[in-house]
Amino acid sequence: MNILLSHSSGEPIYSQIVRQIRSGILQGELAPGSALPSIRQLAKDLQISVITTKRAYDELEQEGLIDSVVGKGSFVSGGNQEFIREQQMRQLEKQIRELLDGANQISVSTDDLIEWIRLLDQEGGKEG
């Protein structure tokens, strides 16, 4: 997983790291049990402070997304699948709200939107 930092975004660096690792976990890019780079290695790779990477990992651990084992490193948590599913559902809910907002802006009714979704689902989600 590549972590990209923006020093001009206004978002704290540790928060950018948390957001990107969280996203990788929730989207299944980082499987349970996957090893994350060590705090020192990530700091070196990103050319940032070890304190910043430690803060990011601490936050991810508090959320139950990673487990840290002294002397072994940090790993994607495998024990909190219910939490991960809940977070995925929250992301999906956000996307649905954005879809509804977009449909409202162009005067597409909810019924028409649902029919459209069914049609696309029958086609296997292929873009056309």
MMTF fields as JSON, N, C-alpha, C and O atoms, coordinates in Angstrom:
{
  "mmtfVersion": "1.0.0",
  "mmtfProducer": "UNKNOWN",
  "numBonds": 511,
  "numAtoms": 512,
  "numGroups": 128,
  "numChains": 1,
  "numModels": 1,
  "chainsPerModel": [1],
  "groupsPerChain": [128],
  "chainIdList": ["A"],
  "bondAtomList": [4, 2, 8, 6, 12, 10, 16, 14, 20, 18, 24, 22, 28, 26, 32, 30, 36, 34, 40, 38, 44, 42, 48, 46, 52, 50, 56, 54, 60, 58, 64, 62, 68, 66, 72, 70, 76, 74, 80, 78, 84, 82, 88, 86, 92, 90, 96, 94, 100, 98, 104, 102, 108, 106, 112, 110, 116, 114, 120, 118, 124, 122, 128, 126, 132, 130, 136, 134, 140, 138, 144, 142, 148, 146, 152, 150, 156, 154, 160, 158, 164, 162, 168, 166, 172, 170, 176, 174, 180, 178, 184, 182, 188, 186, 192, 190, 196, 194, 200, 198, 204, 202, 208, 206, 212, 210, 216, 214, 220, 218, 224, 222, 228, 226, 232, 230, 236, 234, 240, 238, 244, 242, 248, 246, 252, 250, 256, 254, 260, 258, 264, 262, 268, 266, 272, 270, 276, 274, 280, 278, 284, 282, 288, 286, 292, 290, 296, 294, 300, 298, 304, 302, 308, 306, 312, 310, 316, 314, 320, 318, 324, 322, 328, 326, 332, 330, 336, 334, 340, 338, 344, 342, 348, 346, 352, 350, 356, 354, 360, 358, 364, 362, 368, 366, 372, 370, 376, 374, 380, 378, 384, 382, 388, 386, 392, 390, 396, 394, 400, 398, 404, 402, 408, 406, 412, 410, 416, 414, 420, 418, 424, 422, 428, 426, 432, 430, 436, 434, 440, 438, 444, 442, 448, 446, 452, 450, 456, 454, 460, 458, 464, 462, 468, 466, 472, 470, 476, 474, 480, 478, 484, 482, 488, 486, 492, 490, 496, 494, 500, 498, 504, 502, 508, 506],
  "bondOrderList": [1, 1, 1, 1, 1, 1, 1, 1, 1, 1, 1, 1, 1, 1, 1, 1, 1, 1, 1, 1, 1, 1, 1, 1, 1, 1, 1, 1, 1, 1, 1, 1, 1, 1, 1, 1, 1, 1, 1, 1, 1, 1, 1, 1, 1, 1, 1, 1, 1, 1, 1, 1, 1, 1, 1, 1, 1, 1, 1, 1, 1, 1, 1, 1, 1, 1, 1, 1, 1, 1, 1, 1, 1, 1, 1, 1, 1, 1, 1, 1, 1, 1, 1, 1, 1, 1, 1, 1, 1, 1, 1, 1, 1, 1, 1, 1, 1, 1, 1, 1, 1, 1, 1, 1, 1, 1, 1, 1, 1, 1, 1, 1, 1, 1, 1, 1, 1, 1, 1, 1, 1, 1, 1, 1, 1, 1, 1],
  "groupList": [{"groupName": "MET", "atomNameList": ["N", "CA", "C", "O"], "elementList": ["N", "C", "C", "O"], "formalChargeList": [0, 0, 0, 0], "bondAtomList": [1, 0, 2, 1, 3, 2], "bondOrderList": [1, 1, 2], "singleLetterCode": "M", "chemCompType": "L-PEPTIDE LINKING"}, {"groupName": "ASN", "atomNameList": ["N", "CA", "C", "O"], "elementList": ["N", "C", "C", "O"], "formalChargeList": [0, 0, 0, 0], "bondAtomList": [1, 0, 2, 1, 3, 2], "bondOrderList": [1, 1, 2], "singleLetterCode": "N", "chemCompType": "L-PEPTIDE LINKING"}, {"groupName": "ILE", "atomNameList": ["N", "CA", "C", "O"], "elementList": ["N", "C", "C", "O"], "formalChargeList": [0, 0, 0, 0], "bondAtomList": [1, 0, 2, 1, 3, 2], "bondOrderList": [1, 1, 2], "singleLetterCode": "I", "chemCompType": "L-PEPTIDE LINKING"}, {"groupName": "LEU", "atomNameList": ["N", "CA", "C", "O"], "elementList": ["N", "C", "C", "O"], "formalChargeList": [0, 0, 0, 0], "bondAtomList": [1, 0, 2, 1, 3, 2], "bondOrderList": [1, 1, 2], "singleLetterCode": "L", "chemCompType": "L-PEPTIDE LINKING"}, {"groupName": "SER", "atomNameList": ["N", "CA", "C", "O"], "elementList": ["N", "C", "C", "O"], "formalChargeList": [0, 0, 0, 0], "bondAtomList": [1, 0, 2, 1, 3, 2], "bondOrderList": [1, 1, 2], "singleLetterCode": "S", "chemCompType": "L-PEPTIDE LINKING"}, {"groupName": "HIS", "atomNameList": ["N", "CA", "C", "O"], "elementList": ["N", "C", "C", "O"], "formalChargeList": [0, 0, 0, 0], "bondAtomList": [1, 0, 2, 1, 3, 2], "bondOrderList": [1, 1, 2], "singleLetterCode": "H", "chemCompType": "L-PEPTIDE LINKING"}, {"groupName": "GLY", "atomNameList": ["N", "CA", "C", "O"], "elementList": ["N", "C", "C", "O"], "formalChargeList": [0, 0, 0, 0], "bondAtomList": [1, 0, 2, 1, 3, 2], "bondOrderList": [1, 1, 2], "singleLetterCode": "G", "chemCompType": "PEPTIDE LINKING"}, {"groupName": "GLU", "atomNameList": ["N", "CA", "C", "O"], "elementList": ["N", "C", "C", "O"], "formalChargeList": [0, 0, 0, 0], "bondAtomList": [1, 0, 2, 1, 3, 2], "bondOrderList": [1, 1, 2], "singleLetterCode": "E", "chemCompType": "L-PEPTIDE LINKING"}, {"groupName": "PRO", "atomNameList": ["N", "CA", "C", "O"], "elementList": ["N", "C", "C", "O"], "formalChargeList": [0, 0, 0, 0], "bondAtomList": [1, 0, 2, 1, 3, 2], "bondOrderList": [1, 1, 2], "singleLetterCode": "P", "chemCompType": "L-PEPTIDE LINKING"}, {"groupName": "TYR", "atomNameList": ["N", "CA", "C", "O"], "elementList": ["N", "C", "C", "O"], "formalChargeList": [0, 0, 0, 0], "bondAtomList": [1, 0, 2, 1, 3, 2], "bondOrderList": [1, 1, 2], "singleLetterCode": "Y", "chemCompType": "L-PEPTIDE LINKING"}, {"groupName": "GLN", "atomNameList": ["N", "CA", "C", "O"], "elementList": ["N", "C", "C", "O"], "formalChargeList": [0, 0, 0, 0], "bondAtomList": [1, 0, 2, 1, 3, 2], "bondOrderList": [1, 1, 2], "singleLetterCode": "Q", "chemCompType": "L-PEPTIDE LINKING"}, {"groupName": "VAL", "atomNameList": ["N", "CA", "C", "O"], "elementList": ["N", "C", "C", "O"], "formalChargeList": [0, 0, 0, 0], "bondAtomList": [1, 0, 2, 1, 3, 2], "bondOrderList": [1, 1, 2], "singleLetterCode": "V", "chemCompType": "L-PEPTIDE LINKING"}, {"groupName": "ARG", "atomNameList": ["N", "CA", "C", "O"], "elementList": ["N", "C", "C", "O"], "formalChargeList": [0, 0, 0, 0], "bondAtomList": [1, 0, 2, 1, 3, 2], "bondOrderList": [1, 1, 2], "singleLetterCode": "R", "chemCompType": "L-PEPTIDE LINKING"}, {"groupName": "ALA", "atomNameList": ["N", "CA", "C", "O"], "elementList": ["N", "C", "C", "O"], "formalChargeList": [0, 0, 0, 0], "bondAtomList": [1, 0, 2, 1, 3, 2], "bondOrderList": [1, 1, 2], "singleLetterCode": "A", "chemCompType": "L-PEPTIDE LINKING"}, {"groupName": "LYS", "atomNameList": ["N", "CA", "C", "O"], "elementList": ["N", "C", "C", "O"], "formalChargeList": [0, 0, 0, 0], "bondAtomList": [1, 0, 2, 1, 3, 2], "bondOrderList": [1, 1, 2], "singleLetterCode": "K", "chemCompType": "L-PEPTIDE LINKING"}, {"groupName": "ASP", "atomNameList": ["N", "CA", "C", "O"], "elementList": ["N", "C", "C", "O"], "formalChargeList": [0, 0, 0, 0], "bondAtomList": [1, 0, 2, 1, 3, 2], "bondOrderList": [1, 1, 2], "singleLetterCode": "D", "chemCompType": "L-PEPTIDE LINKING"}, {"groupName": "THR", "atomNameList": ["N", "CA", "C", "O"], "elementList": ["N", "C", "C", "O"], "formalChargeList": [0, 0, 0, 0], "bondAtomList": [1, 0, 2, 1, 3, 2], "bondOrderList": [1, 1, 2], "singleLetterCode": "T", "chemCompType": "L-PEPTIDE LINKING"}, {"groupName": "PHE", "atomNameList": ["N", "CA", "C", "O"], "elementList": ["N", "C", "C", "O"], "formalChargeList": [0, 0, 0, 0], "bondAtomList": [1, 0, 2, 1, 3, 2], "bondOrderList": [1, 1, 2], "singleLetterCode": "F", "chemCompType": "L-PEPTIDE LINKING"}, {"groupName": "TRP", "atomNameList": ["N", "CA", "C", "O"], "elementList": ["N", "C", "C", "O"], "formalChargeList": [0, 0, 0, 0], "bondAtomList": [1, 0, 2, 1, 3, 2], "bondOrderList": [1, 1, 2], "singleLetterCode": "W", "chemCompType": "L-PEPTIDE LINKING"}],
  "groupTypeList": [0, 1, 2, 3, 3, 4, 5, 4, 4, 6, 7, 8, 2, 9, 4, 10, 2, 11, 12, 10, 2, 12, 4, 6, 2, 3, 10, 6, 7, 3, 13, 8, 6, 4, 13, 3, 8, 4, 2, 12, 10, 3, 13, 14, 15, 3, 10, 2, 4, 11, 2, 16, 16, 14, 12, 13, 9, 15, 7, 3, 7, 10, 7, 6, 3, 2, 15, 4, 11, 11, 6, 14, 6, 4, 17, 11, 4, 6, 6, 1, 10, 7, 17, 2, 12, 7, 10, 10, 0, 12, 10, 3, 7, 14, 10, 2, 12, 7, 3, 3, 15, 6, 13, 1, 10, 2, 4, 11, 4, 16, 15, 15, 3, 2, 7, 18, 2, 12, 3, 3, 15, 10, 7, 6, 6, 14, 7, 6],
  "groupIdList": [1, 2, 3, 4, 5, 6, 7, 8, 9, 10, 11, 12, 13, 14, 15, 16, 17, 18, 19, 20, 21, 22, 23, 24, 25, 26, 27, 28, 29, 30, 31, 32, 33, 34, 35, 36, 37, 38, 39, 40, 41, 42, 43, 44, 45, 46, 47, 48, 49, 50, 51, 52, 53, 54, 55, 56, 57, 58, 59, 60, 61, 62, 63, 64, 65, 66, 67, 68, 69, 70, 71, 72, 73, 74, 75, 76, 77, 78, 79, 80, 81, 82, 83, 84, 85, 86, 87, 88, 89, 90, 91, 92, 93, 94, 95, 96, 97, 98, 99, 100, 101, 102, 103, 104, 105, 106, 107, 108, 109, 110, 111, 112, 113, 114, 115, 116, 117, 118, 119, 120, 121, 122, 123, 124, 125, 126, 127, 128],
  "secStructList": [7, 7, 7, 7, 7, 7, 6, 6, 1, 1, 1, 7, 2, 2, 2, 2, 2, 2, 2, 2, 2, 2, 2, 2, 2, 2, 6, 6, 1, 1, 7, 6, 6, 7, 5, 7, 7, 7, 2, 2, 2, 2, 2, 2, 2, 2, 6, 7, 7, 2, 2, 2, 2, 2, 2, 2, 2, 2, 2, 2, 2, 2, 6, 6, 1, 3, 3, 3, 3, 6, 6, 6, 3, 3, 3, 3, 7, 1, 1, 7, 2, 2, 2, 2, 2, 2, 2, 2, 2, 2, 2, 2, 2, 2, 2, 2, 2, 2, 2, 2, 2, 2, 2, 2, 2, 6, 6, 7, 7, 2, 2, 2, 2, 2, 2, 2, 2, 2, 2, 2, 2, 2, 6, 6, 1, 7, 7, 7],
  "xCoordList": [0.841, 0.0, 0.883, 1.805, 0.597, 1.337, 0.567, -0.621, 1.24, 0.639, 1.173, 2.383, 0.263, 0.64, 0.262, -0.876, 1.221, 0.989, 0.93, 1.669, 0.04, -0.048, 0.294, -0.391, 1.343, 1.755, 0.986, 1.135, 0.171, -0.576, -2.075, -2.833, -2.522, -3.959, -4.598, -5.811, -3.811, -4.382, -4.754, -4.973, -4.826, -5.115, -3.808, -2.795, -3.81, -2.576, -2.024, -2.786, -0.71, -0.058, -0.493, -0.78, -0.546, -0.95, -2.362, -2.661, -3.225, -4.599, -4.673, -5.511, -3.803, -3.743, -3.333, -3.866, -2.382, -1.925, -3.073, -3.354, -3.725, -4.849, -5.926, -6.415, -6.292, -7.364, -7.027, -7.879, -5.79, -5.402, -5.284, -5.691, -4.736, -4.646, -6.048, -6.38, -6.872, -8.256, -8.981, -9.658, -8.837, -9.485, -8.995, -9.797, -7.698, -7.145, -7.714, -7.975, -7.904, -8.465, -9.935, -10.37, -10.704, -12.143, -12.483, -13.524, -11.614, -11.868, -11.273, -11.377, -10.652, -10.115, -8.759, -8.276, -8.131, -6.8, -5.763, -4.75, -6.026, -5.152, -5.932, -6.863, -5.556, -6.274, -5.917, -4.834, -6.841, -6.527, -5.234, -5.013, -4.396, -3.113, -1.971, -0.81, -2.288, -1.231, -0.348, -0.833, 0.946, 1.896, 1.95, 1.963, 1.979, 2.184, 3.666, 4.366, 4.148, 5.545, 5.759, 4.84, 6.96, 7.244, 7.08, 7.134, 6.883, 6.726, 7.961, 7.841, 9.128, 10.365, 10.503, 10.908, 10.162, 10.29, 9.318, 9.684, 8.083, 7.105, 7.555, 7.432, 8.072, 8.578, 9.708, 9.764, 10.594, 11.716, 11.222, 11.652, 10.301, 9.772, 9.049, 9.166, 8.296, 7.512, 8.291, 7.814, 9.496, 10.346, 9.619, 9.555, 9.071, 8.366, 8.869, 9.684, 8.375, 8.77, 8.201, 7.079, 8.999, 8.532, 7.331, 6.421, 7.326, 6.217, 4.908, 3.853, 4.978, 3.79, 3.254, 2.047, 4.146, 3.679, 3.156, 2.186, 3.795, 3.317, 1.922, 1.067, 1.676, 0.348, -0.703, -1.804, -0.364, -1.292, -1.586, -2.747, -0.553, -0.748, -1.536, -2.383, -1.264, -2.01, -3.498, -4.339, -3.816, -5.227, -5.889, -7.018, -5.195, -5.734, -5.925, -6.873, -5.022, -5.143, -6.334, -7.062, -6.532, -7.681, -8.999, -9.988, -9.023, -10.218, -10.429, -11.48, -9.437, -9.545, -9.213, -9.522, -8.587, -8.271, -6.921, -6.709, -6.007, -4.703, -4.365, -4.887, -3.483, -2.949, -1.445, -0.8, -0.886, 0.564, 1.107, 0.596, 2.148, 2.783, 4.217, 4.99, 4.569, 5.91, 6.941, 6.866, 7.897, 8.963, 8.628, 9.516, 7.359, 6.965, 6.392, 6.521, 5.759, 5.23, 3.733, 3.1, 3.187, 1.758, 1.123, 1.702, -0.086, -0.782, -2.242, -2.826, -2.82, -4.248, -5.0, -4.751, -5.912, -6.677, -7.574, -8.174, -7.659, -8.545, -9.722, -10.647, -9.689, -10.7, -11.898, -12.841, -11.889, -12.983, -13.741, -13.959, -14.141, -14.814, -16.16, -16.572, -16.837, -18.127, -17.922, -18.701, -16.878, -16.573, -16.228, -16.692, -15.406, -15.016, -16.242, -16.389, -17.125, -18.358, -19.204, -19.781, -19.287, -20.06, -19.464, -20.199, -18.146, -17.493, -17.738, -17.949, -17.709, -18.002, -19.432, -19.692, -20.354, -21.763, -21.909, -22.7, -21.15, -21.196, -20.696, -21.26, -19.624, -19.109, -20.144, -20.348, -20.799, -21.821, -22.996, -23.544, -23.374, -24.458, -24.103, -24.948, -22.869, -22.423, -22.529, -22.985, -22.101, -22.181, -23.635, -23.943, -24.521, -25.942, -26.509, -27.278, -26.13, -26.608, -26.126, -26.88, -24.871, -24.338, -25.086, -25.359, -25.416, -26.177, -27.566, -28.032, -28.21, -29.537, -29.473, -30.341, -28.452, -28.288, -28.115, -28.711, -27.29, -27.083, -28.356, -28.645, -29.121, -30.392, -31.373, -32.075, -31.42, -32.318, -31.935, -32.805, -30.642, -30.184, -30.62, -30.798, -30.791, -31.221, -32.65, -33.057, -33.402, -34.831, -35.122, -36.076, -34.301, -34.58, -35.249, -34.707, -36.435, -37.161, -36.462, -35.673, -36.762, -36.183, -36.61, -35.807, -37.881, -38.364, -37.589, -37.205, -37.357, -36.585, -35.148, -34.56, -34.6, -33.233, -33.139, -32.198, -34.105, -34.121, -34.248, -33.566, -35.123, -35.278, -33.97, -33.594, -33.296, -32.014, -30.983, -30.237, -30.955, -30.03, -30.335, -29.423, -31.627, -32.012, -31.565, -31.051, -31.761, -31.373, -29.864, -29.413, -29.098, -27.644, -27.199, -26.254, -27.896, -27.568, -27.821, -27.034, -28.913, -29.228, -28.189, -27.921, -27.606, -26.577, -25.216, -24.23, -25.173, -23.912, -23.041, -21.832, -23.649, -22.897, -21.986, -21.136, -22.15, -21.294, -21.631, -22.794, -20.573, -20.797, -21.235, -20.744, -22.169, -22.657, -22.769, -23.173],
  "yCoordList": [-1.177, 0.0, 1.236, 1.358, 2.131, 3.39, 4.472, 4.682, 5.143, 6.255, 7.534, 7.744, 8.378, 9.654, 10.777, 10.862, 11.63, 12.746, 14.056, 14.282, 14.901, 16.253, 17.22, 17.269, 17.977, 18.931, 20.243, 21.133, 20.365, 21.605, 21.435, 22.383, 20.244, 19.983, 20.591, 20.802, 20.872, 21.375, 20.247, 20.491, 19.018, 17.859, 17.408, 17.275, 17.171, 16.726, 15.457, 14.617, 15.324, 14.193, 12.872, 11.911, 12.818, 11.563, 11.178, 9.996, 12.167, 11.922, 11.392, 10.546, 11.886, 11.378, 9.909, 9.11, 9.565, 8.178, 7.295, 6.246, 7.722, 6.969, 6.756, 5.64, 7.819, 7.749, 6.753, 5.966, 6.785, 5.915, 4.452, 3.558, 4.2, 2.816, 2.296, 1.164, 3.117, 2.728, 2.358, 1.332, 3.191, 2.936, 1.619, 0.842, 1.364, 0.118, -1.102, -2.128, -0.985, -2.094, -2.287, -3.409, -1.2, -1.294, -1.721, -2.335, -1.401, -1.79, -3.155, -3.624, -3.786, -5.126, -5.177, -6.259, -4.02, -3.999, -4.545, -5.114, -4.367, -4.892, -5.96, -5.647, -7.203, -8.327, -8.496, -8.1, -9.091, -9.383, -10.184, -11.137, -9.787, -10.454, -9.861, -10.189, -8.978, -8.351, -7.487, -6.737, -7.606, -6.793, -5.388, -5.211, -4.41, -3.022, -2.711, -3.391, -1.693, -1.308, -0.927, -0.447, -1.143, -0.722, 0.792, 1.495, 1.273, 2.716, 3.449, 4.474, 2.926, 3.569, 3.526, 4.507, 2.375, 2.241, 3.169, 3.803, 3.249, 4.142, 5.594, 6.365, 5.963, 7.326, 7.615, 8.69, 6.659, 6.833, 6.942, 7.819, 6.028, 6.028, 7.331, 7.847, 7.859, 9.074, 10.344, 11.456, 10.165, 11.281, 12.188, 13.407, 11.532, 12.251, 11.742, 10.822, 12.346, 11.986, 10.636, 10.28, 9.887, 8.627, 8.893, 8.068, 10.022, 10.384, 10.486, 10.084, 11.016, 11.155, 9.786, 9.551, 8.88, 7.551, 6.774, 6.025, 6.95, 6.277, 6.764, 5.964, 8.052, 8.599, 7.992, 7.654, 7.855, 7.26, 5.81, 5.402, 5.031, 3.629, 3.495, 2.61, 4.368, 4.336, 4.553, 3.871, 5.504, 5.788, 4.591, 4.231, 3.979, 2.807, 1.639, 0.863, 1.525, 0.469, 0.727, -0.201, 1.989, 2.338, 2.056, 1.707, 2.202, 1.918, 0.415, -0.011, -0.381, -1.82, -2.31, -3.451, -1.464, -1.847, -2.539, -3.334, -2.241, -2.91, -3.394, -2.899, -4.371, -4.882, -4.697, -5.0, -4.197, -4.034, -5.025, -5.139, -5.739, -6.736, -6.29, -6.163, -6.051, -5.586, -6.562, -7.769, -6.015, -6.817, -7.493, -8.032, -7.47, -8.124, -7.154, -7.38, -6.078, -5.087, -4.903, -5.31, -4.288, -3.994, -4.747, -4.866, -5.255, -6.094, -5.673, -5.175, -5.882, -5.612, -6.583, -7.788, -6.051, -6.857, -7.832, -7.491, -9.035, -10.026, -10.323, -11.037, -9.773, -10.136, -9.219, -9.493, -8.143, -7.187, -7.029, -5.912, -8.159, -8.121, -7.401, -6.767, -7.495, -6.8, -5.284, -4.571, -4.804, -3.375, -2.945, -1.909, -3.758, -3.422, -3.386, -2.48, -4.368, -4.378, -3.147, -2.565, -2.746, -1.552, -0.312, 0.549, -0.22, 0.914, 0.9, 1.946, -0.302, -0.414, 0.024, 0.685, -0.347, 0.053, 1.574, 2.179, 2.182, 3.642, 4.312, 5.315, 3.757, 4.312, 4.167, 5.089, 3.002, 2.77, 3.73, 4.256, 3.95, 4.892, 6.292, 6.988, 6.695, 8.009, 8.09, 9.095, 7.022, 7.008, 7.058, 7.718, 6.363, 6.384, 7.783, 8.261, 8.439, 9.822, 10.737, 11.586, 10.567, 11.37, 11.064, 11.967, 9.793, 9.391, 10.036, 10.554, 9.997, 10.614, 12.115, 12.684, 12.754, 14.2, 14.497, 15.437, 13.686, 13.868, 13.659, 14.407, 12.641, 12.367, 13.523, 13.92, 14.051, 15.187, 16.414, 17.168, 16.622, 17.792, 17.751, 18.794, 16.549, 16.454, 15.921, 15.428, 16.028, 15.678, 14.237, 13.973, 13.305, 11.884, 11.4, 11.568, 10.794, 10.323, 9.115, 8.437, 8.86, 7.71, 6.417, 5.496, 6.347, 5.149, 4.918, 3.789, 6.001, 5.862, 5.447, 4.647, 5.989, 5.646, 4.165, 3.479, 3.679, 2.264, 1.378, 0.359, 1.767, 0.995, 0.964, -0.068, 2.083, 2.189, 1.253, 0.568, 1.237, 0.362, -1.098, -1.891, -1.453, -2.838, -3.212, -4.308, -2.314, -2.559, -2.789, -3.731, -1.922, -2.075, -3.374, -4.029, -3.73, -4.962, -6.182, -7.129, -6.167, -7.27, -7.399, -8.494, -6.256, -6.253, -6.652, -6.749, -6.877, -7.249, -6.062, -6.205, -4.877, -3.68, -3.165, -2.313, -3.679, -3.227, -1.794, -1.392, -1.025, 0.344, 0.295, -0.519, 1.177, 1.111, 2.386, 2.468],
  "zCoordList": [0.0, 0.0, 0.0, 0.807, -0.895, -0.958, -0.227, -0.475, 0.657, 1.372, 0.763, 0.684, 0.338, -0.27, 0.676, 1.139, 0.956, 1.87, 1.112, 0.153, 1.564, 1.025, 2.145, 3.167, 1.948, 2.978, 2.852, 3.689, 1.817, 1.616, 1.829, 1.622, 2.238, 2.344, 3.586, 3.614, 4.599, 5.843, 6.799, 7.985, 6.299, 7.137, 7.791, 7.103, 9.101, 9.76, 9.112, 8.635, 9.098, 8.45, 9.082, 8.369, 10.421, 11.061, 10.634, 10.464, 10.461, 10.053, 8.619, 8.311, 7.755, 6.38, 6.369, 5.599, 7.231, 7.331, 7.831, 7.252, 8.896, 9.46, 8.403, 8.223, 7.711, 6.712, 5.61, 5.2, 5.132, 4.025, 4.451, 3.708, 5.629, 6.111, 6.425, 6.077, 7.082, 7.378, 6.091, 6.025, 5.076, 3.794, 3.19, 2.67, 3.252, 2.732, 3.434, 2.805, 4.742, 5.522, 5.178, 4.915, 5.177, 4.951, 3.532, 3.299, 2.588, 1.203, 0.869, -0.265, 1.857, 1.652, 0.982, 0.648, 0.778, 0.183, 1.161, 0.756, 2.434, 3.486, 4.24, 4.982, 4.052, 4.64, 6.114, 6.547, 6.887, 8.284, 8.394, 7.647, 9.326, 9.53, 8.731, 8.974, 7.767, 6.968, 7.854, 8.701, 7.645, 8.4, 7.81, 6.592, 8.681, 8.271, 8.426, 9.176, 7.729, 7.941, 9.407, 10.072, 9.896, 11.263, 11.35, 10.34, 12.548, 12.766, 12.239, 11.568, 12.541, 12.081, 10.567, 9.945, 9.973, 8.522, 7.797, 6.807, 8.289, 7.66, 7.779, 6.828, 8.938, 9.125, 8.142, 7.544, 7.985, 7.06, 5.617, 4.868, 5.232, 3.863, 3.527, 2.416, 4.506, 4.269, 4.611, 4.383, 5.159, 5.575, 6.569, 6.412, 7.605, 8.665, 10.015, 10.086, 11.058, 12.413, 12.832, 12.471, 13.604, 14.191, 15.099, 15.181, 15.769, 16.658, 15.864, 16.353, 14.659, 13.813, 13.413, 13.467, 13.012, 12.607, 13.818, 13.704, 14.967, 16.182, 16.528, 16.908, 16.406, 16.699, 15.763, 16.2, 14.488, 13.521, 13.894, 13.917, 14.185, 14.532, 15.832, 15.954, 16.804, 18.069, 17.818, 18.403, 16.95, 16.659, 15.971, 16.304, 15.019, 14.331, 15.299, 15.172, 16.259, 17.257, 18.177, 18.529, 18.567, 19.405, 18.692, 19.337, 17.37, 16.584, 16.397, 15.917, 16.773, 16.628, 15.233, 14.889, 14.421, 13.053, 12.933, 12.018, 13.855, 13.835, 15.238, 16.237, 15.277, 16.535, 16.493, 15.489, 17.592, 17.681, 18.692, 19.806, 18.291, 19.148, 19.365, 18.416, 20.632, 20.954, 20.4, 20.63, 19.669, 19.112, 17.789, 17.128, 17.397, 16.147, 15.129, 13.926, 15.587, 14.667, 14.767, 15.741, 13.752, 13.704, 12.548, 11.468, 12.797, 11.833, 11.738, 12.701, 10.557, 10.385, 11.282, 11.258, 12.064, 13.003, 12.262, 11.242, 12.777, 12.187, 13.086, 12.698, 14.292, 15.265, 15.329, 16.072, 14.576, 14.716, 13.397, 12.927, 12.804, 11.514, 11.58, 10.609, 12.704, 12.857, 12.796, 12.163, 13.452, 13.413, 11.991, 11.515, 11.314, 9.942, 9.047, 8.225, 9.202, 8.396, 8.692, 7.774, 9.936, 10.301, 9.642, 9.158, 9.621, 8.98, 7.468, 6.854, 6.878, 5.447, 5.155, 4.15, 6.034, 5.868, 5.977, 5.253, 6.876, 7.003, 5.733, 5.296, 5.128, 3.876, 2.765, 1.975, 2.709, 1.698, 1.894, 0.926, 3.14, 3.437, 2.94, 2.377, 3.147, 2.678, 1.15, 0.605, 0.47, -0.987, -1.466, -2.459, -0.759, -1.133, -0.948, -1.782, 0.143, 0.351, -0.772, -1.249, -1.195, -2.301, -3.593, -4.384, -3.808, -4.989, -4.973, -5.988, -3.821, -3.698, -3.925, -4.586, -3.383, -3.599, -5.087, -5.612, -5.765, -7.196, -7.986, -8.92, -7.614, -8.298, -8.089, -9.019, -6.891, -6.607, -7.411, -7.846, -7.613, -8.363, -9.817, -10.446, -10.351, -11.75, -11.867, -12.919, -10.771, -10.727, -11.127, -11.86, -10.647, -10.834, -9.551, -8.459, -9.691, -8.511, -7.896, -8.554, -6.634, -5.947, -6.631, -6.781, -7.049, -7.749, -9.042, -9.345, -9.813, -11.052, -10.754, -11.481, -9.696, -9.31, -8.933, -9.334, -8.171, -7.771, -9.006, -9.117, -9.932, -11.167, -11.956, -12.512, -11.997, -12.688, -12.054, -12.753, -10.732, -10.001, -10.312, -10.546, -10.315, -10.639, -12.049, -12.274, -12.98, -14.361, -14.464, -15.115, -13.819, -13.837, -13.155, -13.596, -12.076, -11.369, -12.26, -12.247, -13.033, -13.937, -15.041, -15.536, -15.421, -16.454, -15.88, -16.611, -14.59, -13.961, -13.633, -13.45, -13.556, -13.199, -14.284, -14.026, -15.526, -16.625, -16.986, -17.005, -17.276, -17.717, -19.17, -19.953, -19.522, -20.886, -21.517, -22.677]
}
